[in-house]
Amino acid sequence: MRKVLVAFFIFMCAQVLAAHGEVQNARQDYSASQVEMADQFRADGKIYVLTGIILIILFGTVVYLIVIDRKVSRLEKELRNDGH
Amino acid sequence: MRKSWWKVVTVVLLVYVITGGLLMEVPRLNILNETIRALYFHVPMWFGMIIMLVVSMVYSVKYLRSSNALYDTIALEFANVGIVFGIFGILTGMFWAQFAWGAWWSGDPKQNASAIGLLIYLAYFVLRGSLEDREQRARIAAVYNIFAFAALIPLLFILPRLTDSLHPGNGGNPGFNAYDLDNRMRRVFYTAVIGWSLLGVWIASVRVRIRRIESSLEL
């Protein structure tokens, strides 16, 4: 747990430092539409993003269910070894 | 984890349902607009619920014929998952109705009937909780479950069709005509029904196993 917190803290520090280092004229680069970026992913009302979000939830739920399933299997095995 | 091919199938089907359901082409209809896609998510909840409750009812019958406690547990857990699907169905339906029909609850015959149906099933769990003796509880619950199912079918499939309803397929029309669900939509829709139902079976099976562990610890 502590390791996770430390990692998170370092990550946040990096974020703050990066924000300080922002150069003014870099801002207009964000609106340079002639430069090709992965714009397709943001097109059509960003439906692909929504699809991604729902897929993440689905995968999360499935992984959670798999973890529960495995835990139950482990308990069943322990019970069998105890001779219940 | 008990490895089964059908668990893999479940995940594959649901991934197809979500990507296909959100991205594939759908009929462009007024008022509905993109919410027509809710058909892939809202209706399969009810189909899933019915399938879970059929399994539950069958196992209640099997329990009464054999007095095998495992059948009672299976009936209970499938009813459990079925009602979870039903609650998802009613919540998604209300949300959809707010934008398609203009109100969260319009007192539509099918809305009211499904709410009554859910309450009948909630009473099943209250009934179980109120009985101490295990065999008595299993037997009375099994009988109640069969009657609950017998009440649910006319509530959802017959009564709403005898009168006018906002739901498509009611007021004398057959459920799925060409305008409600064309062949392209059927592909995603039936995949969704199978996918969610398999997920329900998966959850129910895990819950049955947890109950088995619990009861073996009590002995």
Interface residues (C-beta under 8 A of the other chain):
Chain A: I47 Y48 L50 T51 I54 L55 L58 V62 L65 I66 I68 D69 R70 V72 S73 L75 E76 L79 H84
Chain B: M1 R2 T10 V11 L14 V15 I18 T19 L22 L23 L199 W202 I203 V206 R209 I210 R212 I213 S216 L217 L219
